[in-house]
Amino acid sequence: MDTAGAVRATDDPDDDPRHSVDWYRDLPGGRSLRAGQQFLIRCVDGPWRVRLETFPPRLEIEVPGGVYILEDDGSIHRWTYRLVPRGP
């Protein structure tokens, strides 16, 4: 994945909602990441193209104009943050 334009997860509070490491254990590729390891997640719509996130990743990230929601079904290589715009 191209890392140009990646946003670093420096605003990554520990109390943000996330699944536990064990929750991901049985997903394809779920055993390949360790707690605290950083990896890239593609972003769809919104201001970002990719995000450097810490495992386990946040489920939601507030951004101007909406909320990125983590789509973490299937292989970790296919995970995506998809922007859900705020209503009027």
MODELLER restraints for C-alpha pairs under 7 A, 6 or more apart:
rsr = mdl.restraints
at = mdl.atoms
rsr.add(forms.Gaussian(group=physical.xy_distance, feature=features.Distance(at['CA:5:A'], at['CA:49:A']), mean=6.49, stdev=0.5))
rsr.add(forms.Gaussian(group=physical.xy_distance, feature=features.Distance(at['CA:5:A'], at['CA:50:A']), mean=6.80, stdev=0.5))
rsr.add(forms.Gaussian(group=physical.xy_distance, feature=features.Distance(at['CA:6:A'], at['CA:49:A']), mean=6.66, stdev=0.5))
rsr.add(forms.Gaussian(group=physical.xy_distance, feature=features.Distance(at['CA:6:A'], at['CA:50:A']), mean=4.82, stdev=0.5))
rsr.add(forms.Gaussian(group=physical.xy_distance, feature=features.Distance(at['CA:6:A'], at['CA:51:A']), mean=5.03, stdev=0.5))
rsr.add(forms.Gaussian(group=physical.xy_distance, feature=features.Distance(at['CA:6:A'], at['CA:52:A']), mean=6.25, stdev=0.5))
rsr.add(forms.Gaussian(group=physical.xy_distance, feature=features.Distance(at['CA:7:A'], at['CA:50:A']), mean=6.51, stdev=0.5))
rsr.add(forms.Gaussian(group=physical.xy_distance, feature=features.Distance(at['CA:7:A'], at['CA:51:A']), mean=4.64, stdev=0.5))
rsr.add(forms.Gaussian(group=physical.xy_distance, feature=features.Distance(at['CA:7:A'], at['CA:52:A']), mean=5.77, stdev=0.5))
rsr.add(forms.Gaussian(group=physical.xy_distance, feature=features.Distance(at['CA:8:A'], at['CA:51:A']), mean=6.17, stdev=0.5))
rsr.add(forms.Gaussian(group=physical.xy_distance, feature=features.Distance(at['CA:8:A'], at['CA:52:A']), mean=4.79, stdev=0.5))
rsr.add(forms.Gaussian(group=physical.xy_distance, feature=features.Distance(at['CA:8:A'], at['CA:53:A']), mean=6.94, stdev=0.5))
rsr.add(forms.Gaussian(group=physical.xy_distance, feature=features.Distance(at['CA:9:A'], at['CA:52:A']), mean=5.56, stdev=0.5))
rsr.add(forms.Gaussian(group=physical.xy_distance, feature=features.Distance(at['CA:9:A'], at['CA:53:A']), mean=5.26, stdev=0.5))
rsr.add(forms.Gaussian(group=physical.xy_distance, feature=features.Distance(at['CA:16:A'], at['CA:58:A']), mean=6.36, stdev=0.5))
rsr.add(forms.Gaussian(group=physical.xy_distance, feature=features.Distance(at['CA:17:A'], at['CA:58:A']), mean=5.94, stdev=0.5))
rsr.add(forms.Gaussian(group=physical.xy_distance, feature=features.Distance(at['CA:17:A'], at['CA:59:A']), mean=5.92, stdev=0.5))
rsr.add(forms.Gaussian(group=physical.xy_distance, feature=features.Distance(at['CA:18:A'], at['CA:56:A']), mean=6.53, stdev=0.5))
rsr.add(forms.Gaussian(group=physical.xy_distance, feature=features.Distance(at['CA:18:A'], at['CA:57:A']), mean=6.20, stdev=0.5))
rsr.add(forms.Gaussian(group=physical.xy_distance, feature=features.Distance(at['CA:18:A'], at['CA:58:A']), mean=4.87, stdev=0.5))
rsr.add(forms.Gaussian(group=physical.xy_distance, feature=features.Distance(at['CA:18:A'], at['CA:59:A']), mean=5.31, stdev=0.5))
rsr.add(forms.Gaussian(group=physical.xy_distance, feature=features.Distance(at['CA:19:A'], at['CA:56:A']), mean=6.63, stdev=0.5))
rsr.add(forms.Gaussian(group=physical.xy_distance, feature=features.Distance(at['CA:20:A'], at['CA:56:A']), mean=6.67, stdev=0.5))
rsr.add(forms.Gaussian(group=physical.xy_distance, feature=features.Distance(at['CA:21:A'], at['CA:35:A']), mean=6.57, stdev=0.5))
rsr.add(forms.Gaussian(group=physical.xy_distance, feature=features.Distance(at['CA:21:A'], at['CA:56:A']), mean=5.97, stdev=0.5))
rsr.add(forms.Gaussian(group=physical.xy_distance, feature=features.Distance(at['CA:24:A'], at['CA:30:A']), mean=5.05, stdev=0.5))
rsr.add(forms.Gaussian(group=physical.xy_distance, feature=features.Distance(at['CA:25:A'], at['CA:31:A']), mean=5.36, stdev=0.5))
rsr.add(forms.Gaussian(group=physical.xy_distance, feature=features.Distance(at['CA:27:A'], at['CA:74:A']), mean=6.25, stdev=0.5))
rsr.add(forms.Gaussian(group=physical.xy_distance, feature=features.Distance(at['CA:27:A'], at['CA:75:A']), mean=6.50, stdev=0.5))
rsr.add(forms.Gaussian(group=physical.xy_distance, feature=features.Distance(at['CA:28:A'], at['CA:74:A']), mean=6.09, stdev=0.5))
rsr.add(forms.Gaussian(group=physical.xy_distance, feature=features.Distance(at['CA:28:A'], at['CA:75:A']), mean=4.59, stdev=0.5))
rsr.add(forms.Gaussian(group=physical.xy_distance, feature=features.Distance(at['CA:28:A'], at['CA:76:A']), mean=6.82, stdev=0.5))
rsr.add(forms.Gaussian(group=physical.xy_distance, feature=features.Distance(at['CA:29:A'], at['CA:75:A']), mean=5.69, stdev=0.5))
rsr.add(forms.Gaussian(group=physical.xy_distance, feature=features.Distance(at['CA:29:A'], at['CA:76:A']), mean=5.77, stdev=0.5))
rsr.add(forms.Gaussian(group=physical.xy_distance, feature=features.Distance(at['CA:30:A'], at['CA:76:A']), mean=6.71, stdev=0.5))
rsr.add(forms.Gaussian(group=physical.xy_distance, feature=features.Distance(at['CA:33:A'], at['CA:55:A']), mean=6.94, stdev=0.5))
rsr.add(forms.Gaussian(group=physical.xy_distance, feature=features.Distance(at['CA:34:A'], at['CA:55:A']), mean=6.73, stdev=0.5))
rsr.add(forms.Gaussian(group=physical.xy_distance, feature=features.Distance(at['CA:35:A'], at['CA:55:A']), mean=5.26, stdev=0.5))
rsr.add(forms.Gaussian(group=physical.xy_distance, feature=features.Distance(at['CA:35:A'], at['CA:56:A']), mean=6.24, stdev=0.5))
rsr.add(forms.Gaussian(group=physical.xy_distance, feature=features.Distance(at['CA:36:A'], at['CA:54:A']), mean=5.46, stdev=0.5))
rsr.add(forms.Gaussian(group=physical.xy_distance, feature=features.Distance(at['CA:36:A'], at['CA:55:A']), mean=5.23, stdev=0.5))
rsr.add(forms.Gaussian(group=physical.xy_distance, feature=features.Distance(at['CA:37:A'], at['CA:54:A']), mean=5.55, stdev=0.5))
rsr.add(forms.Gaussian(group=physical.xy_distance, feature=features.Distance(at['CA:37:A'], at['CA:55:A']), mean=5.42, stdev=0.5))
rsr.add(forms.Gaussian(group=physical.xy_distance, feature=features.Distance(at['CA:38:A'], at['CA:52:A']), mean=6.44, stdev=0.5))
rsr.add(forms.Gaussian(group=physical.xy_distance, feature=features.Distance(at['CA:38:A'], at['CA:53:A']), mean=5.48, stdev=0.5))
rsr.add(forms.Gaussian(group=physical.xy_distance, feature=features.Distance(at['CA:38:A'], at['CA:54:A']), mean=4.38, stdev=0.5))
rsr.add(forms.Gaussian(group=physical.xy_distance, feature=features.Distance(at['CA:38:A'], at['CA:55:A']), mean=6.17, stdev=0.5))
rsr.add(forms.Gaussian(group=physical.xy_distance, feature=features.Distance(at['CA:39:A'], at['CA:52:A']), mean=5.55, stdev=0.5))
rsr.add(forms.Gaussian(group=physical.xy_distance, feature=features.Distance(at['CA:39:A'], at['CA:53:A']), mean=5.56, stdev=0.5))
rsr.add(forms.Gaussian(group=physical.xy_distance, feature=features.Distance(at['CA:39:A'], at['CA:54:A']), mean=6.44, stdev=0.5))
rsr.add(forms.Gaussian(group=physical.xy_distance, feature=features.Distance(at['CA:40:A'], at['CA:50:A']), mean=6.41, stdev=0.5))
rsr.add(forms.Gaussian(group=physical.xy_distance, feature=features.Distance(at['CA:40:A'], at['CA:51:A']), mean=5.49, stdev=0.5))
rsr.add(forms.Gaussian(group=physical.xy_distance, feature=features.Distance(at['CA:40:A'], at['CA:52:A']), mean=4.55, stdev=0.5))
rsr.add(forms.Gaussian(group=physical.xy_distance, feature=features.Distance(at['CA:40:A'], at['CA:53:A']), mean=6.02, stdev=0.5))
rsr.add(forms.Gaussian(group=physical.xy_distance, feature=features.Distance(at['CA:41:A'], at['CA:50:A']), mean=5.55, stdev=0.5))
rsr.add(forms.Gaussian(group=physical.xy_distance, feature=features.Distance(at['CA:41:A'], at['CA:51:A']), mean=5.30, stdev=0.5))
rsr.add(forms.Gaussian(group=physical.xy_distance, feature=features.Distance(at['CA:41:A'], at['CA:52:A']), mean=6.51, stdev=0.5))
rsr.add(forms.Gaussian(group=physical.xy_distance, feature=features.Distance(at['CA:41:A'], at['CA:53:A']), mean=6.84, stdev=0.5))
rsr.add(forms.Gaussian(group=physical.xy_distance, feature=features.Distance(at['CA:41:A'], at['CA:79:A']), mean=6.21, stdev=0.5))
rsr.add(forms.Gaussian(group=physical.xy_distance, feature=features.Distance(at['CA:41:A'], at['CA:80:A']), mean=5.76, stdev=0.5))
rsr.add(forms.Gaussian(group=physical.xy_distance, feature=features.Distance(at['CA:41:A'], at['CA:81:A']), mean=6.87, stdev=0.5))
rsr.add(forms.Gaussian(group=physical.xy_distance, feature=features.Distance(at['CA:42:A'], at['CA:49:A']), mean=6.04, stdev=0.5))
rsr.add(forms.Gaussian(group=physical.xy_distance, feature=features.Distance(at['CA:42:A'], at['CA:50:A']), mean=4.30, stdev=0.5))
rsr.add(forms.Gaussian(group=physical.xy_distance, feature=features.Distance(at['CA:42:A'], at['CA:51:A']), mean=6.42, stdev=0.5))
rsr.add(forms.Gaussian(group=physical.xy_distance, feature=features.Distance(at['CA:42:A'], at['CA:79:A']), mean=6.99, stdev=0.5))
rsr.add(forms.Gaussian(group=physical.xy_distance, feature=features.Distance(at['CA:42:A'], at['CA:80:A']), mean=5.00, stdev=0.5))
rsr.add(forms.Gaussian(group=physical.xy_distance, feature=features.Distance(at['CA:42:A'], at['CA:81:A']), mean=6.25, stdev=0.5))
rsr.add(forms.Gaussian(group=physical.xy_distance, feature=features.Distance(at['CA:43:A'], at['CA:49:A']), mean=4.83, stdev=0.5))
rsr.add(forms.Gaussian(group=physical.xy_distance, feature=features.Distance(at['CA:43:A'], at['CA:50:A']), mean=4.99, stdev=0.5))
rsr.add(forms.Gaussian(group=physical.xy_distance, feature=features.Distance(at['CA:43:A'], at['CA:51:A']), mean=6.88, stdev=0.5))
rsr.add(forms.Gaussian(group=physical.xy_distance, feature=features.Distance(at['CA:43:A'], at['CA:80:A']), mean=5.62, stdev=0.5))
rsr.add(forms.Gaussian(group=physical.xy_distance, feature=features.Distance(at['CA:43:A'], at['CA:81:A']), mean=4.60, stdev=0.5))
rsr.add(forms.Gaussian(group=physical.xy_distance, feature=features.Distance(at['CA:43:A'], at['CA:82:A']), mean=5.88, stdev=0.5))
rsr.add(forms.Gaussian(group=physical.xy_distance, feature=features.Distance(at['CA:44:A'], at['CA:80:A']), mean=7.00, stdev=0.5))
rsr.add(forms.Gaussian(group=physical.xy_distance, feature=features.Distance(at['CA:44:A'], at['CA:81:A']), mean=6.16, stdev=0.5))
rsr.add(forms.Gaussian(group=physical.xy_distance, feature=features.Distance(at['CA:44:A'], at['CA:82:A']), mean=4.83, stdev=0.5))
rsr.add(forms.Gaussian(group=physical.xy_distance, feature=features.Distance(at['CA:44:A'], at['CA:83:A']), mean=6.34, stdev=0.5))
rsr.add(forms.Gaussian(group=physical.xy_distance, feature=features.Distance(at['CA:45:A'], at['CA:82:A']), mean=6.49, stdev=0.5))
rsr.add(forms.Gaussian(group=physical.xy_distance, feature=features.Distance(at['CA:45:A'], at['CA:83:A']), mean=5.60, stdev=0.5))
rsr.add(forms.Gaussian(group=physical.xy_distance, feature=features.Distance(at['CA:46:A'], at['CA:83:A']), mean=5.75, stdev=0.5))
rsr.add(forms.Gaussian(group=physical.xy_distance, feature=features.Distance(at['CA:59:A'], at['CA:69:A']), mean=5.89, stdev=0.5))
rsr.add(forms.Gaussian(group=physical.xy_distance, feature=features.Distance(at['CA:59:A'], at['CA:70:A']), mean=5.00, stdev=0.5))
rsr.add(forms.Gaussian(group=physical.xy_distance, feature=features.Distance(at['CA:60:A'], at['CA:67:A']), mean=6.42, stdev=0.5))
rsr.add(forms.Gaussian(group=physical.xy_distance, feature=features.Distance(at['CA:60:A'], at['CA:68:A']), mean=5.49, stdev=0.5))
rsr.add(forms.Gaussian(group=physical.xy_distance, feature=features.Distance(at['CA:60:A'], at['CA:69:A']), mean=4.74, stdev=0.5))
rsr.add(forms.Gaussian(group=physical.xy_distance, feature=features.Distance(at['CA:60:A'], at['CA:70:A']), mean=6.25, stdev=0.5))
rsr.add(forms.Gaussian(group=physical.xy_distance, feature=features.Distance(at['CA:61:A'], at['CA:67:A']), mean=5.52, stdev=0.5))
rsr.add(forms.Gaussian(group=physical.xy_distance, feature=features.Distance(at['CA:61:A'], at['CA:68:A']), mean=5.03, stdev=0.5))
rsr.add(forms.Gaussian(group=physical.xy_distance, feature=features.Distance(at['CA:61:A'], at['CA:69:A']), mean=6.80, stdev=0.5))
rsr.add(forms.Gaussian(group=physical.xy_distance, feature=features.Distance(at['CA:62:A'], at['CA:68:A']), mean=6.40, stdev=0.5))
rsr.add(forms.Gaussian(group=physical.xy_distance, feature=features.Distance(at['CA:65:A'], at['CA:85:A']), mean=5.76, stdev=0.5))
rsr.add(forms.Gaussian(group=physical.xy_distance, feature=features.Distance(at['CA:65:A'], at['CA:86:A']), mean=5.80, stdev=0.5))
rsr.add(forms.Gaussian(group=physical.xy_distance, feature=features.Distance(at['CA:66:A'], at['CA:83:A']), mean=6.41, stdev=0.5))
rsr.add(forms.Gaussian(group=physical.xy_distance, feature=features.Distance(at['CA:66:A'], at['CA:84:A']), mean=5.51, stdev=0.5))
rsr.add(forms.Gaussian(group=physical.xy_distance, feature=features.Distance(at['CA:66:A'], at['CA:85:A']), mean=4.13, stdev=0.5))
rsr.add(forms.Gaussian(group=physical.xy_distance, feature=features.Distance(at['CA:66:A'], at['CA:86:A']), mean=4.67, stdev=0.5))
rsr.add(forms.Gaussian(group=physical.xy_distance, feature=features.Distance(at['CA:67:A'], at['CA:83:A']), mean=5.56, stdev=0.5))
rsr.add(forms.Gaussian(group=physical.xy_distance, feature=features.Distance(at['CA:67:A'], at['CA:84:A']), mean=5.30, stdev=0.5))
rsr.add(forms.Gaussian(group=physical.xy_distance, feature=features.Distance(at['CA:67:A'], at['CA:85:A']), mean=6.49, stdev=0.5))
rsr.add(forms.Gaussian(group=physical.xy_distance, feature=features.Distance(at['CA:68:A'], at['CA:81:A']), mean=5.41, stdev=0.5))
rsr.add(forms.Gaussian(group=physical.xy_distance, feature=features.Distance(at['CA:68:A'], at['CA:82:A']), mean=5.17, stdev=0.5))
rsr.add(forms.Gaussian(group=physical.xy_distance, feature=features.Distance(at['CA:68:A'], at['CA:83:A']), mean=4.26, stdev=0.5))
rsr.add(forms.Gaussian(group=physical.xy_distance, feature=features.Distance(at['CA:68:A'], at['CA:84:A']), mean=6.08, stdev=0.5))
rsr.add(forms.Gaussian(group=physical.xy_distance, feature=features.Distance(at['CA:69:A'], at['CA:81:A']), mean=5.29, stdev=0.5))
rsr.add(forms.Gaussian(group=physical.xy_distance, feature=features.Distance(at['CA:69:A'], at['CA:82:A']), mean=5.33, stdev=0.5))
rsr.add(forms.Gaussian(group=physical.xy_distance, feature=features.Distance(at['CA:69:A'], at['CA:83:A']), mean=6.30, stdev=0.5))
rsr.add(forms.Gaussian(group=physical.xy_distance, feature=features.Distance(at['CA:70:A'], at['CA:80:A']), mean=5.85, stdev=0.5))
rsr.add(forms.Gaussian(group=physical.xy_distance, feature=features.Distance(at['CA:70:A'], at['CA:81:A']), mean=4.49, stdev=0.5))
rsr.add(forms.Gaussian(group=physical.xy_distance, feature=features.Distance(at['CA:70:A'], at['CA:82:A']), mean=6.50, stdev=0.5))
rsr.add(forms.Gaussian(group=physical.xy_distance, feature=features.Distance(at['CA:71:A'], at['CA:79:A']), mean=5.63, stdev=0.5))
rsr.add(forms.Gaussian(group=physical.xy_distance, feature=features.Distance(at['CA:71:A'], at['CA:80:A']), mean=5.21, stdev=0.5))
rsr.add(forms.Gaussian(group=physical.xy_distance, feature=features.Distance(at['CA:71:A'], at['CA:81:A']), mean=6.04, stdev=0.5))
rsr.add(forms.Gaussian(group=physical.xy_distance, feature=features.Distance(at['CA:72:A'], at['CA:79:A']), mean=4.80, stdev=0.5))
rsr.add(forms.Gaussian(group=physical.xy_distance, feature=features.Distance(at['CA:72:A'], at['CA:80:A']), mean=6.78, stdev=0.5))
rsr.add(forms.Gaussian(group=physical.xy_distance, feature=features.Distance(at['CA:73:A'], at['CA:79:A']), mean=6.81, stdev=0.5))
